[in-house]
Amino acid sequence: MNTSELNALISLLDDPDENIFEHVNGQILAQGSTIVSELEQAWEQSKSTLQQQRIENLIQKIQFSATSASLVEWINSGGKDLLEGALIIAKYQFPDLNVKKLTAYVEQLKQDIWIELNPNLTALEQVRVINHILFEVHYFIGNNVDFHNPHNSFINMVLESKRGNPLSLSIIYAILAQKLAMPIYGVNLPQHFILAYMGGESTYGLYDLDKNKEVLFYINAFSKGTVFNRNEVEVYLQQLKLTPSDNYFYPCSNIEMIKRMINNLLFAFERISNEQKTNDMKQLLKLFKN
């Protein structure tokens, strides 16, 4: 569709006839994300409240459709790239985010850590290096002041503000560790999220979820990389009155981590009564196979 045809359709968005609107709405939606900038420009130029509202709804639907398609593709590919999964969710809220700039910053973090490493370091010493770079050099910290803010679950906002929740900080920590061939993976602990340093070799961010492998220790990214053992996890579960399960002690997949990120956003949007985005998160959760 050329520009003049698109503008003609947009001009009909304030038509009070519902049949005309539905026809126009469908044709515009069919164009996909390539026309979002034209819609935004039309919104700025419009003097009709109804037209602006309908344009906003169209943009939201187009962006949600793009997020859904990208997420399905990522899931079906096995969710191998954790950073990619987190960026897909971020683009739902920030469709124009600068992916190149964000990935460059992640690479900078990785490089800063790599410079401090050497082959003779123990697992614990490696973690101390990561902790130093992330929490003392780059000043990442858990956001205790505004814990339930949706921004704590969007990786672009966490990378920019240096503040996040347990899951988002753990995702950044795991991305960096795995890029550096350290076997550190997320653990889906109830009401919290932690990391496990596994025995055995890392395969660049991939983990076969073999529960026969040993967990050397756990890491709490939300408290500046504090290291602890299985006993402390068991005490935590007792406090919550939960029956211990392997899922609470061993790594989960990248797909499960992104699913939990969406669950966090669902809760955050519910708290601020954002019905549209709450419903969108519910729809995204349906894309997961289990």
C-alpha positions in Angstrom: 0.0 0.0 0.0 1.4 3.4 -1.0 1.4 6.5 1.2 -1.6 8.1 -0.4 -3.7 5.0 -0.1 -2.7 4.6 3.6 -3.5 8.3 4.3 -6.9 7.9 2.7 -7.6 4.9 5.0 -6.4 6.8 8.1 -8.6 9.7 7.3 -11.6 7.4 7.6 -10.7 6.3 11.1 -13.1 8.8 12.6 -16.0 7.7 10.5 -19.0 7.0 12.9 -20.2 4.1 10.7 -18.9 1.0 12.5 -19.0 -1.1 9.3 -16.7 1.4 7.5 -14.4 1.6 10.6 -14.1 -2.2 10.9 -13.2 -2.5 7.2 -10.6 0.3 7.4 -9.3 -1.0 10.7 -8.7 -4.5 9.1 -6.9 -3.1 6.1 -4.6 -1.0 8.2 -3.8 -3.8 10.6 -2.9 -6.0 7.6 0.0 -3.7 6.7 1.9 -4.7 9.9 4.6 -2.8 11.8 6.0 -1.0 8.8 3.3 1.7 9.0 3.6 2.5 12.7 5.6 5.7 12.0 2.9 6.9 9.6 0.2 6.2 12.2 2.2 8.1 14.8 2.5 11.1 12.5 -1.2 11.0 11.7 -2.0 10.9 15.4 0.1 14.1 15.9 -1.7 15.9 13.1 -5.2 14.8 14.0 -7.7 17.1 15.7 -10.2 14.3 16.3 -10.2 12.6 19.7 -12.0 9.6 18.2 -9.4 9.3 15.4 -6.5 9.6 17.8 -8.0 6.9 20.1 -8.5 4.6 17.2 -4.9 5.2 16.0 -3.6 4.5 19.4 -5.5 1.2 19.5 -4.2 0.3 16.0 -0.6 0.9 17.0 -1.0 -1.1 20.2 -2.5 -4.1 18.2 0.3 -3.9 15.6 3.0 -3.8 18.2 1.4 -6.7 20.2 1.1 -8.8 17.0 4.8 -8.2 16.3 5.8 -9.2 19.8 3.7 -12.3 19.7 5.2 -13.4 16.3 8.7 -12.8 17.5 8.1 -14.6 20.8 6.6 -17.7 19.0 9.6 -17.8 16.7 12.0 -17.6 19.7 10.2 -20.3 21.6 10.0 -22.6 18.6 13.8 -22.2 18.1 14.4 -23.4 21.6 15.0 -20.1 23.3 18.7 -20.4 22.9 19.5 -16.7 23.2 18.3 -15.4 26.5 19.1 -11.8 25.6 17.1 -12.0 22.5 14.1 -13.3 24.5 14.3 -10.4 27.0 14.6 -7.9 24.1 11.5 -9.2 22.5 9.5 -8.5 25.7 11.1 -5.1 26.0 10.1 -4.2 22.4 6.5 -4.7 23.4 6.7 -1.6 25.6 9.5 0.2 23.7 9.1 -0.8 20.0 11.7 1.8 18.9 14.4 0.8 21.4 18.0 0.8 20.1 18.8 -2.9 20.1 22.3 -2.3 18.7 23.1 0.1 21.6 21.9 -2.3 24.2 23.7 -5.3 22.9 26.9 -3.2 22.6 26.6 -2.3 26.3 26.1 -6.0 27.2 29.3 -6.7 25.2 31.1 -4.0 27.1 30.0 -5.5 30.4 31.3 -8.9 29.2 34.6 -7.4 28.1 35.1 -5.6 31.5 34.6 -9.0 33.2 36.7 -10.9 30.8 39.7 -8.6 31.4 39.6 -9.5 35.1 39.4 -13.3 34.5 42.2 -15.9 34.2 42.1 -19.7 33.8 43.4 -20.3 37.3 40.4 -18.7 39.1 38.0 -21.0 41.0 34.3 -20.9 40.5 33.8 -18.7 43.5 36.6 -16.3 42.4 35.0 -16.0 39.0 31.7 -15.0 40.6 33.5 -12.4 42.7 34.9 -10.8 39.5 31.4 -10.6 38.0 30.0 -9.2 41.2 32.8 -6.6 41.3 32.2 -5.4 37.7 28.4 -5.5 37.9 27.7 -4.1 41.3 30.8 -2.0 42.2 32.0 -0.7 38.8 28.7 -0.4 36.9 26.6 0.1 40.1 23.7 -2.3 39.3 21.4 -2.7 42.3 18.1 -4.3 43.3 15.2 -1.8 43.1 13.8 -2.0 46.6 12.2 1.4 46.5 9.9 0.7 43.5 10.0 -3.0 43.4 6.8 -3.7 41.4 7.3 -1.1 38.7 6.9 -2.7 35.3 10.2 -1.0 34.2 12.0 -3.5 36.5 11.1 -6.3 34.0 12.2 -4.6 30.8 15.8 -5.3 30.2 16.5 -2.0 28.4 15.2 0.0 31.4 17.3 -2.2 33.8 20.4 -1.7 31.7 19.9 2.0 31.5 18.8 2.7 35.1 21.0 -0.1 36.7 18.0 -1.1 38.8 15.9 -4.2 38.5 14.1 -7.0 40.2 15.6 -10.4 41.1 14.6 -11.9 37.7 15.9 -9.1 35.5 19.2 -8.8 37.4 19.6 -12.6 37.2 18.9 -12.6 33.5 21.7 -10.0 32.9 24.0 -11.9 35.2 23.3 -15.2 33.4 23.7 -13.7 30.0 27.1 -12.4 30.9 28.3 -15.5 32.7 27.2 -17.8 29.9 28.8 -15.7 27.2 32.0 -16.1 29.2 31.5 -19.9 29.3 30.6 -20.0 33.0 27.9 -22.6 33.8 25.6 -20.1 35.7 21.8 -20.6 35.1 18.5 -19.3 36.6 16.6 -21.1 39.3 12.8 -20.6 39.4 12.5 -20.1 43.1 9.0 -19.1 44.3 8.6 -15.4 45.2 12.2 -14.9 44.3 14.7 -15.7 41.6 18.3 -16.9 42.0 21.2 -18.4 40.0 23.0 -21.7 40.3 26.7 -22.3 39.5 26.7 -25.8 38.1 29.5 -28.3 38.0 30.6 -29.3 34.5 31.3 -27.3 31.4 29.1 -24.6 29.9 28.0 -24.7 26.3 27.6 -21.0 25.6 24.4 -20.5 27.5 22.8 -23.8 26.8 22.0 -26.2 29.6 20.5 -29.7 29.2 18.7 -29.4 32.6 20.4 -32.6 33.7 19.6 -32.8 37.4 22.4 -35.3 38.0 24.9 -32.5 37.7 26.0 -30.9 40.9 25.1 -27.4 42.0 28.3 -25.9 43.4 26.5 -22.9 45.0 23.8 -20.4 44.5 23.9 -16.7 43.7 21.5 -13.9 44.7 21.9 -11.2 42.0 19.3 -9.0 43.8 21.7 -8.7 46.8 24.8 -7.9 44.8 25.7 -11.5 44.1 25.6 -13.0 47.6 26.7 -16.6 47.5 24.9 -19.3 49.6 24.2 -23.0 49.7 21.3 -25.5 49.4 20.6 -25.4 53.1 19.6 -21.8 52.9 17.3 -22.5 50.0 15.6 -25.2 52.1 15.2 -22.8 55.0 13.6 -20.3 52.7 11.1 -22.9 51.4 10.3 -23.8 55.0 9.5 -20.2 55.7 7.1 -20.2 52.8 5.7 -23.5 54.0 6.4 -25.1 50.6 7.3 -28.7 49.9 10.8 -28.9 48.4 10.9 -29.7 44.6 13.7 -30.2 42.2 12.4 -27.1 40.3 13.4 -25.0 43.3 17.0 -26.2 43.4 18.0 -26.8 39.7 18.2 -24.6 36.7 15.2 -23.8 34.5 15.3 -23.1 30.8 15.6 -19.7 29.1 12.0 -20.1 28.0 10.9 -20.6 31.6 12.8 -17.4 32.5 11.1 -15.3 29.9 7.7 -16.9 30.8 8.3 -15.7 34.4 9.2 -12.3 33.2 5.8 -12.0 31.5 4.2 -13.3 34.7 6.0 -10.5 36.6 4.7 -7.9 34.1 1.2 -9.3 34.4 1.3 -8.8 38.1 2.8 -5.3 37.7 0.2 -4.2 35.2 -2.6 -5.6 37.4 -1.3 -3.5 40.3 -1.6 -0.3 38.3 -5.0 -1.3 36.8 -3.7 -1.3 33.2 -6.4 -3.6 31.8 -5.1 -3.6 28.2 -1.6 -4.5 29.1 -2.7 -7.1 31.6 -4.8 -8.8 28.9 -1.8 -8.6 26.6 0.4 -10.4 29.1 -2.3 -13.1 29.5 -2.3 -13.6 25.8 1.5 -13.9 25.6 1.5 -16.5 28.3 -0.8 -18.6 26.1 1.9 -18.8 23.5 4.0 -21.1 25.8 3.4 -24.8 25.3 3.1 -25.5 29.1 
